[in-house]
Amino acid sequence: MVISQKPGSNTPMLLMQLAIWQLGAAINGFLLRGGVTVGDVIHEDEIVFGPGLNRAYYLESKIARYPRFVLDPACIKEFGNFGALCATEKNVTFIDPFRLAFCEHLRGAKYESAEALSKAGLPTPQSAFKNFSNEMILHMIVDSLNSQIKAPINDEDFTKVAWLYDRLAKQIGVPRSSAYRRVRSKP
């Protein structure tokens, strides 16, 4: 999927929306990854192409590896590091909604575009998660990942799921993925 917009003041809101989508998808057992960059992207009828798309694809396919949206250093250079929205691990900066601090921010933040979201019939991030504690939000994701951790899965996919599961487990005090019996899928 390709999402593009002209760089500007809406860029932080787009990154926040990506984080919210990633959090919501993970609660439902879907893990997302991608690349965020700046560059030319051309949209023509049913095709999208350009150096910006190529770079985003490279970030998603080669750098992201785990369920995360990687930020290109060029994006950070142009817009800054986006503060609490992002994390850096092994020199890779990514949007990181899988933290208690992000959940707290999400539940308490006031969004300039909340009115526009409501008019479009979409829930505002605050209202979507306001009835859950920060820990409960992360527990919902861990619960959705439990079936994947315990099911037959190949080593590459297990590594991706375990990366996220262990990040969450550490924060909310549940056993890490290594505590469960590993079931490998047959080739």
ZADO-1210 file (C-alpha; in nm, 4 decimals, padded with zeros to 6 digits):
<atoms>
<atom x="00.0000" y="00.0000" z="00.0000" code="MET" pos="1"/>
<atom x="00.1300" y="00.3461" z="-00.0839" code="VAL" pos="2"/>
<atom x="00.0346" y="00.6534" z="00.1165" code="ILE" pos="3"/>
<atom x="00.1818" y="00.9821" z="00.0058" code="SER" pos="4"/>
<atom x="00.1371" y="01.3479" z="00.0780" code="GLN" pos="5"/>
<atom x="00.3222" y="01.6680" z="00.0121" code="LYS" pos="6"/>
<atom x="00.5714" y="01.7307" z="00.2936" code="PRO" pos="7"/>
<atom x="00.4674" y="01.9992" z="00.5362" code="GLY" pos="8"/>
<atom x="00.2923" y="02.0710" z="00.8598" code="SER" pos="9"/>
<atom x="00.0668" y="01.7633" z="00.8237" code="ASN" pos="10"/>
<atom x="00.3620" y="01.5225" z="00.8211" code="THR" pos="11"/>
<atom x="00.3623" y="01.4642" z="01.2009" code="PRO" pos="12"/>
<atom x="-00.0121" y="01.3919" z="01.1862" code="MET" pos="13"/>
<atom x="00.0424" y="01.1373" z="00.9077" code="LEU" pos="14"/>
<atom x="00.3089" y="00.9631" z="01.1181" code="LEU" pos="15"/>
<atom x="00.0744" y="00.9665" z="01.4185" code="MET" pos="16"/>
<atom x="-00.1979" y="00.8110" z="01.2034" code="GLN" pos="17"/>
<atom x="00.0443" y="00.5407" z="01.0850" code="LEU" pos="18"/>
<atom x="00.1257" y="00.4657" z="01.4498" code="ALA" pos="19"/>
<atom x="-00.2431" y="00.4421" z="01.5373" code="ILE" pos="20"/>
<atom x="-00.3107" y="00.2101" z="01.2416" code="TRP" pos="21"/>
<atom x="-00.0163" y="-00.0053" z="01.3449" code="GLN" pos="22"/>
<atom x="-00.1417" y="-00.0271" z="01.7027" code="LEU" pos="23"/>
<atom x="-00.4991" y="-00.1074" z="01.5956" code="GLY" pos="24"/>
<atom x="-00.3858" y="-00.3663" z="01.3428" code="ALA" pos="25"/>
<atom x="-00.1643" y="-00.5378" z="01.6007" code="ALA" pos="26"/>
<atom x="-00.4545" y="-00.5577" z="01.8455" code="ILE" pos="27"/>
<atom x="-00.6317" y="-00.7571" z="01.5742" code="ASN" pos="28"/>
<atom x="-00.3294" y="-00.9789" z="01.5062" code="GLY" pos="29"/>
<atom x="-00.2060" y="-00.8041" z="01.1908" code="PHE" pos="30"/>
<atom x="00.1532" y="-00.6875" z="01.1944" code="LEU" pos="31"/>
<atom x="00.2498" y="-00.3998" z="00.9659" code="LEU" pos="32"/>
<atom x="00.5834" y="-00.2714" z="00.8479" code="ARG" pos="33"/>
<atom x="00.6873" y="-00.0008" z="00.6080" code="GLY" pos="34"/>
<atom x="00.9259" y="00.2722" z="00.5083" code="GLY" pos="35"/>
<atom x="00.8768" y="00.6477" z="00.5385" code="VAL" pos="36"/>
<atom x="01.0874" y="00.8794" z="00.3256" code="THR" pos="37"/>
<atom x="01.0811" y="01.2008" z="00.1259" code="VAL" pos="38"/>
<atom x="01.1132" y="01.2043" z="-00.2505" code="GLY" pos="39"/>
<atom x="00.9281" y="01.2284" z="-00.5748" code="ASP" pos="40"/>
<atom x="00.6309" y="00.9939" z="-00.6200" code="VAL" pos="41"/>
<atom x="00.4177" y="00.9991" z="-00.9331" code="ILE" pos="42"/>
<atom x="00.0560" y="00.8808" z="-00.9242" code="HIS" pos="43"/>
<atom x="-00.1020" y="00.7933" z="-01.2591" code="GLU" pos="44"/>
<atom x="-00.4407" y="00.6230" z="-01.2731" code="ASP" pos="45"/>
<atom x="-00.3570" y="00.2736" z="-01.1452" code="GLU" pos="46"/>
<atom x="00.0189" y="00.3027" z="-01.1058" code="ILE" pos="47"/>
<atom x="00.2542" y="00.4704" z="-00.8609" code="VAL" pos="48"/>
<atom x="00.6263" y="00.5078" z="-00.9262" code="PHE" pos="49"/>
<atom x="00.9297" y="00.7252" z="-00.8650" code="GLY" pos="50"/>
<atom x="01.2454" y="00.7438" z="-00.6558" code="PRO" pos="51"/>
<atom x="01.0504" y="00.8160" z="-00.3360" code="GLY" pos="52"/>
<atom x="00.8517" y="00.4955" z="-00.3794" code="LEU" pos="53"/>
<atom x="01.1668" y="00.2977" z="-00.4590" code="ASN" pos="54"/>
<atom x="01.3344" y="00.4250" z="-00.1421" code="ARG" pos="55"/>
<atom x="01.0282" y="00.3508" z="00.0729" code="ALA" pos="56"/>
<atom x="01.0147" y="-00.0018" z="-00.0717" code="TYR" pos="57"/>
<atom x="01.3827" y="-00.0520" z="00.0084" code="TYR" pos="58"/>
<atom x="01.3289" y="00.0619" z="00.3677" code="LEU" pos="59"/>
<atom x="01.0286" y="-00.1677" z="00.4075" code="GLU" pos="60"/>
<atom x="01.1797" y="-00.4763" z="00.2460" code="SER" pos="61"/>
<atom x="01.5424" y="-00.4564" z="00.3615" code="LYS" pos="62"/>
<atom x="01.5590" y="-00.2417" z="00.6760" code="ILE" pos="63"/>
<atom x="01.2226" y="-00.2665" z="00.8562" code="ALA" pos="64"/>
<atom x="01.2412" y="-00.6475" z="00.8929" code="ARG" pos="65"/>
<atom x="01.0266" y="-00.6382" z="01.2089" code="TYR" pos="66"/>
<atom x="00.6729" y="-00.4967" z="01.2433" code="PRO" pos="67"/>
<atom x="00.7675" y="-00.1285" z="01.2358" code="ARG" pos="68"/>
<atom x="00.7631" y="00.1759" z="01.0092" code="PHE" pos="69"/>
<atom x="01.1230" y="00.2806" z="00.9481" code="VAL" pos="70"/>
<atom x="01.2029" y="00.6497" z="00.9027" code="LEU" pos="71"/>
<atom x="01.4574" y="00.7327" z="00.6359" code="ASP" pos="72"/>
<atom x="01.7445" y="00.9505" z="00.7635" code="PRO" pos="73"/>
<atom x="01.6437" y="01.1967" z="00.4865" code="ALA" pos="74"/>
<atom x="01.2984" y="01.2233" z="00.6452" code="CYS" pos="75"/>
<atom x="01.4476" y="01.2858" z="00.9887" code="ILE" pos="76"/>
<atom x="01.6845" y="01.5447" z="00.8419" code="LYS" pos="77"/>
<atom x="01.3941" y="01.7326" z="00.6831" code="GLU" pos="78"/>
<atom x="01.1410" y="01.7111" z="00.9676" code="PHE" pos="79"/>
<atom x="01.3320" y="01.6203" z="01.2843" code="GLY" pos="80"/>
<atom x="01.3071" y="01.3039" z="01.4900" code="ASN" pos="81"/>
<atom x="00.9389" y="01.3439" z="01.5901" code="PHE" pos="82"/>
<atom x="01.0190" y="01.3135" z="01.9615" code="GLY" pos="83"/>
<atom x="00.8284" y="01.0564" z="02.1636" code="ALA" pos="84"/>
<atom x="00.6649" y="00.9086" z="01.8550" code="LEU" pos="85"/>
<atom x="00.9861" y="00.7333" z="01.7490" code="CYS" pos="86"/>
<atom x="01.2552" y="00.5048" z="01.8832" code="ALA" pos="87"/>
<atom x="01.6012" y="00.4130" z="01.7561" code="THR" pos="88"/>
<atom x="01.7434" y="00.0631" z="01.7747" code="GLU" pos="89"/>
<atom x="02.0726" y="-00.0409" z="01.6154" code="LYS" pos="90"/>
<atom x="02.0878" y="00.2870" z="01.4181" code="ASN" pos="91"/>
<atom x="01.7368" y="00.2369" z="01.2755" code="VAL" pos="92"/>
<atom x="01.4758" y="00.4991" z="01.3680" code="THR" pos="93"/>
<atom x="01.1131" y="00.3895" z="01.3528" code="PHE" pos="94"/>
<atom x="00.7657" y="00.4883" z="01.4618" code="ILE" pos="95"/>
<atom x="00.7105" y="00.3104" z="01.7930" code="ASP" pos="96"/>
<atom x="00.3505" y="00.2974" z="01.9161" code="PRO" pos="97"/>
<atom x="00.4197" y="-00.0171" z="02.1208" code="PHE" pos="98"/>
<atom x="00.5142" y="00.1655" z="02.4406" code="ARG" pos="99"/>
<atom x="00.3223" y="00.2585" z="02.7529" code="LEU" pos="100"/>
<atom x="00.4329" y="00.6206" z="02.7061" code="ALA" pos="101"/>
<atom x="00.2853" y="00.6291" z="02.3551" code="PHE" pos="102"/>
<atom x="-00.0422" y="00.4804" z="02.4808" code="CYS" pos="103"/>
<atom x="-00.0568" y="00.7516" z="02.7477" code="GLU" pos="104"/>
<atom x="00.0074" y="01.0191" z="02.4857" code="HIS" pos="105"/>
<atom x="-00.2549" y="00.8669" z="02.2560" code="LEU" pos="106"/>
<atom x="-00.5199" y="00.8566" z="02.5257" code="ARG" pos="107"/>
<atom x="-00.4557" y="01.2107" z="02.6491" code="GLY" pos="108"/>
<atom x="-00.3528" y="01.4116" z="02.3446" code="ALA" pos="109"/>
<atom x="-00.5742" y="01.6698" z="02.1844" code="LYS" pos="110"/>
<atom x="-00.5752" y="01.6401" z="01.8080" code="TYR" pos="111"/>
<atom x="-00.6157" y="01.9389" z="01.5791" code="GLU" pos="112"/>
<atom x="-00.7823" y="01.7219" z="01.3178" code="SER" pos="113"/>
<atom x="-01.0163" y="01.5408" z="01.5603" code="ALA" pos="114"/>
<atom x="-01.3098" y="01.7405" z="01.4245" code="GLU" pos="115"/>
<atom x="-01.2236" y="01.6402" z="01.0676" code="ALA" pos="116"/>
<atom x="-01.1963" y="01.2749" z="01.1711" code="LEU" pos="117"/>
<atom x="-01.5349" y="01.2902" z="01.3435" code="SER" pos="118"/>
<atom x="-01.6981" y="01.4528" z="01.0396" code="LYS" pos="119"/>
<atom x="-01.5599" y="01.1708" z="00.8264" code="ALA" pos="120"/>
<atom x="-01.7208" y="00.9182" z="01.0617" code="GLY" pos="121"/>
<atom x="-01.3861" y="00.7985" z="01.1954" code="LEU" pos="122"/>
<atom x="-01.3030" y="00.7641" z="01.5643" code="PRO" pos="123"/>
<atom x="-01.0483" y="01.0044" z="01.7034" code="THR" pos="124"/>
<atom x="-00.7433" y="00.8319" z="01.8479" code="PRO" pos="125"/>
<atom x="-00.8313" y="00.9551" z="02.1933" code="GLN" pos="126"/>
<atom x="-01.1882" y="00.8228" z="02.1835" code="SER" pos="127"/>
<atom x="-01.0867" y="00.4894" z="02.0323" code="ALA" pos="128"/>
<atom x="-00.8610" y="00.4033" z="02.3270" code="PHE" pos="129"/>
<atom x="-00.9973" y="00.6141" z="02.6143" code="LYS" pos="130"/>
<atom x="-01.1738" y="00.3229" z="02.7858" code="ASN" pos="131"/>
<atom x="-00.8545" y="00.1188" z="02.8167" code="PHE" pos="132"/>
<atom x="-00.5544" y="00.1666" z="03.0423" code="SER" pos="133"/>
<atom x="-00.2114" y="00.1936" z="02.8823" code="ASN" pos="134"/>
<atom x="-00.1266" y="-00.1542" z="03.0085" code="GLU" pos="135"/>
<atom x="-00.4542" y="-00.2956" z="02.8756" code="MET" pos="136"/>
<atom x="-00.3782" y="-00.1662" z="02.5256" code="ILE" pos="137"/>
<atom x="-00.0435" y="-00.3474" z="02.5253" code="LEU" pos="138"/>
<atom x="-00.2025" y="-00.6575" z="02.6819" code="HIS" pos="139"/>
<atom x="-00.4547" y="-00.6692" z="02.3962" code="MET" pos="140"/>
<atom x="-00.1656" y="-00.6846" z="02.1500" code="ILE" pos="141"/>
<atom x="00.0177" y="-00.9518" z="02.3506" code="VAL" pos="142"/>
<atom x="-00.3024" y="-01.1545" z="02.3634" code="ASP" pos="143"/>
<atom x="-00.3407" y="-01.1294" z="01.9866" code="SER" pos="144"/>
<atom x="00.0223" y="-01.2371" z="01.9374" code="LEU" pos="145"/>
<atom x="-00.0050" y="-01.5329" z="02.1780" code="ASN" pos="146"/>
<atom x="-00.1659" y="-01.7561" z="01.9191" code="SER" pos="147"/>
<atom x="00.1090" y="-01.6738" z="01.6678" code="GLN" pos="148"/>
<atom x="00.3887" y="-01.7348" z="01.9222" code="ILE" pos="149"/>
<atom x="00.2434" y="-02.0745" z="02.0172" code="LYS" pos="150"/>
<atom x="00.1432" y="-02.1929" z="01.6667" code="ALA" pos="151"/>
<atom x="00.3634" y="-02.3679" z="01.4129" code="PRO" pos="152"/>
<atom x="00.5630" y="-02.0915" z="01.2478" code="ILE" pos="153"/>
<atom x="00.8833" y="-02.0716" z="01.0463" code="ASN" pos="154"/>
<atom x="01.1954" y="-01.9249" z="01.2035" code="ASP" pos="155"/>
<atom x="01.1912" y="-01.6004" z="01.0037" code="GLU" pos="156"/>
<atom x="00.8301" y="-01.5194" z="01.0911" code="ASP" pos="157"/>
<atom x="00.8807" y="-01.6256" z="01.4531" code="PHE" pos="158"/>
<atom x="01.1711" y="-01.3803" z="01.4835" code="THR" pos="159"/>
<atom x="00.9477" y="-01.0955" z="01.3632" code="LYS" pos="160"/>
<atom x="00.6587" y="-01.1796" z="01.5955" code="VAL" pos="161"/>
<atom x="00.8903" y="-01.2471" z="01.8907" code="ALA" pos="162"/>
<atom x="01.0631" y="-00.9092" z="01.8430" code="TRP" pos="163"/>
<atom x="00.7354" y="-00.7275" z="01.9036" code="LEU" pos="164"/>
<atom x="00.6056" y="-00.9720" z="02.1642" code="TYR" pos="165"/>
<atom x="00.9218" y="-00.9377" z="02.3737" code="ASP" pos="166"/>
<atom x="00.9153" y="-00.5560" z="02.3556" code="ARG" pos="167"/>
<atom x="00.5628" y="-00.5638" z="02.4952" code="LEU" pos="168"/>
<atom x="00.6259" y="-00.8412" z="02.7487" code="ALA" pos="169"/>
<atom x="00.9123" y="-00.6466" z="02.9028" code="LYS" pos="170"/>
<atom x="00.6885" y="-00.3450" z="02.9623" code="GLN" pos="171"/>
<atom x="00.3851" y="-00.5219" z="03.1072" code="ILE" pos="172"/>
<atom x="00.5553" y="-00.8005" z="03.3008" code="GLY" pos="173"/>
<atom x="00.4496" y="-01.1112" z="03.1110" code="VAL" pos="174"/>
<atom x="00.6821" y="-01.3979" z="03.0142" code="PRO" pos="175"/>
<atom x="00.8940" y="-01.3424" z="02.7036" code="ARG" pos="176"/>
<atom x="00.8440" y="-01.5476" z="02.3881" code="SER" pos="177"/>
<atom x="01.1224" y="-01.7858" z="02.4908" code="SER" pos="178"/>
<atom x="00.9057" y="-01.9037" z="02.7830" code="ALA" pos="179"/>
<atom x="00.6719" y="-02.0823" z="02.5426" code="TYR" pos="180"/>
<atom x="00.7385" y="-02.4112" z="02.3718" code="ARG" pos="181"/>
<atom x="00.8634" y="-02.3304" z="02.0212" code="ARG" pos="182"/>
<atom x="00.6708" y="-02.5099" z="01.7442" code="VAL" pos="183"/>
<atom x="00.8379" y="-02.4928" z="01.4046" code="ARG" pos="184"/>
<atom x="00.6342" y="-02.5225" z="01.0896" code="SER" pos="185"/>
<atom x="00.7256" y="-02.7945" z="00.8441" code="LYS" pos="186"/>
<atom x="00.9026" y="-02.6737" z="00.5275" code="PRO" pos="187"/>
</atoms>
